Amino acid sequence: MKRTLIVFLLVNLMLSACAPVSAPTPTPAPSATPLPTATATPTSTPTTTATPRPTATVVKSTSLLSAPDNTWAETLTSLEAGAIVYPIAKYGDFIRVELISDKNITGFVPQAMLSNIPTSLPILDIGGIPWVAYTRDLEAHLTIHPDAMFSIGDNALIIDNSKHDYYNDSVTYLLQPLSGFRLTFQISTNNGQYGSIKLADNPNNDAPEWWKGIRRVDFGTSNGYLQIDLRDGIAENSATTFRLGIRDSQTVTVVFHDAQGREFSVYDQNGKEVRRIDVTKIRNLSLANGLFPERTVYIGRVVAPHSKLTIRSLSLEVVPEGKFTAKEPTLRELAEKAGISLGTEFGWWRMQDPRYYDLIFANYNTLILSEFSWKGFWRGRGDYDFETLDRIVDWAIRHGFRVRASHLVWGATEGDVLPDWLVQGNFSRDEYIQILKEHVTTVVTHYKGRVTEWSIANEAISRSAWKGSDFWMDKIGPEYIEWSFRWAREADPDGILIFNEFNNESPRDGETRRIVNNMYETVKRLKSKGVPIDVVGMQMHLLLKYSSPIPPKKQDVVDTMRKFGELGVRIFITEFDVDVHKVPGSQQERWKYQADLYRDMVEACLESGVCTSFATWGVSDSTSWITCQDKWCVNIPDADPLMFDKDFRPKPAYFAVRDVLLQKTKTP
């Protein structure tokens, strides 16, 4: 089923609105100081003196970490239960220790994983601990964006603004840094015009007074030199500009000394402090509580008209909180142990929201990209927007996800599926066959080895009942199903090819019976001819108005899966959600009913012996194609179809799935 892209509104600013404005000459900066670095606590190698060095024992297998943080810090080595370490100091819930081995290593271990810890350990302050990279992937946030003028080349992010107005966005944000953070970058423009990385306490708003109430600092370049522009949300233009007097060819580091952004320093490429600014003491600025009083930082860029901004050496680091977070197995880990993949339809533009980002990484190992069936991707015969999809696919692979193309071939005549040039064209049947063959061959060849799974001939069985609902069926005939699978296999012998359909999980009324029987006979006939169908996909948009109003029974679904499995195919549940709009009772009662269906269908998948993937169509109730209100959304705000609620909190459905997977991992 199709859901609609929720596109960011790009705020195009007038030149007078964004151009840096000269301000009164700022007061001289304090004397230069070096860039602060984590200071290592001196250690000594144990000796055979009369006073032995205190030791501690690892009581549970754990990791030796680069910093006191078990979420973002790197693992230096593994520590087995019974290992001996030498405690050095304490920070929060962690102990800094030295491991004596072939190569002595100093790092951090959760205090809960150690016994016999000396009681007199010194306490580390923030200046004595390593900062950690903010691994929510800042570069990904700044590049995975619906605006086509972004590109990556030579390890640089390039924003090409060919418009007559300023480009101004707010792409990602950092939630509540503990004490401070630092940003490192090198920026330049191709023509000396203005460009900047901006940090603000709120995103751009859509009102004419886009600037109102937004506290902001821009680290920019103009005429080849770096400068700082400050805004307090009271006036449109920057209220104060500090010109740093260093070329924009330098890589600089900005250290915010507190989480609210009251004071920050800029260091040059040699680690020398060139400017320290306390925004609370600048007379013509109203920033008494700092730039980020709520400790929320939005990061974006500004580019002058007809200019290219290039950003290099981009990194963001934060002060570790020192809190040990006990982690339960994630759904992703449990699914992998249970022998199935767990996927979701991936809204790449939503990764700016850390809640969405964290849920993607914690719960899914397969990302389903519906961009393959958007008409904007297929721009013309042999003409594709590979650049945007390449960034998404490559990012997913770098981060360990499988990629599913949904859908390579889909004849839907509604929505934004088929491009106008194709629908409005006047081609012969032979030409349509050739166009489809070119499409399948070109796209699959381009992504061979990167896209693992391909959804092909989506909904061909159900749409065949109504003329005009399947473009390819009307223009070519039912042969297009067989040919599409053969062409895809020729282009990628290793790709997993999926015959996807809805209302085909069990025959529980007249329509579902028709679809199940027709699809079974079609798959049986095609497989007997050697057509390379690897998987039958069952969408399972349960209780939705387009689907059966009768909920499926677990055993019926198991039987249907096994029936298809006898034909030599696997089963994927491909687009799962449960619309509870018409379910009676309170919200908790409806969510309980929904959770039971989630539990039953995951159990059916596991018990069938032929189902190897379970995927939801989205992550949160706030972003579902059923609840959204855009043009091609179903627009049922209280459908609540997914495992996470509108605030990205787990619902009973999440715990139902977790419990099923936990039980599976405990059962031989």
Buried (B, 14 or more C-beta within 10 A) or exposed (E): BBBBBBEBEBBBBEEEBBBBBEBEEBEEBEEBEEBBEEEEBEBEEEEEEEEEBBBBBBBEEBBBBBBBBBBBBBEBEEBEEEBEBBBBBBBBBBBBBBBBEEEEBBBBBBBBBBEEBBEEBEEBEBEBBBBBBBEBBBBBBBBBBBBEBBBBEEEBBBBBBEEEBBBBBBBBBBEEBBBBBBBBBBBBBEEBBBBBBBBBBBBBBEEEEBBEEBBBBBBBBBEEBBBBBBBBBBEBBBBBBBBBEBEBEBBBBBBBBBBBBBBBBBBBBEEEBBBBBEBBEBEEBBBEBBBBBBBBBBBBBBBBBEBBBBBBBBBBBBBBBBBBEEEEBBBBBBBBBBEBBBBBBBBBBBBBBBBBBEBBBEBBBBBBBBBBBBBEBBEEBEEBBBEBBBBBBEBBBEEEBBBBBBBBBBBBEEBBBBBEEBEEEEEEEEEBBEBBBEBBBBBBEBBEEBBBBBBBBBBBBBBBEEEEBBBBBBBBEBEBBBBBBBBBBBBBEEBBBBBBBBBBBBBBEEBBBBBBEBBBEBBEEBBEEEBBBBBBBBBBBBBBEEBBEEBBEBEBBBBBBBBBBEBEBBBBBBBBBBBBBEBEEEEEEBBBBBBBBBBBBBBBBBBBEBBBBBBBBBBBBBBBBBBBEEEBBBEBBEBBBBBBBBEBEBBBBBBBBBBBBBEBBEEE
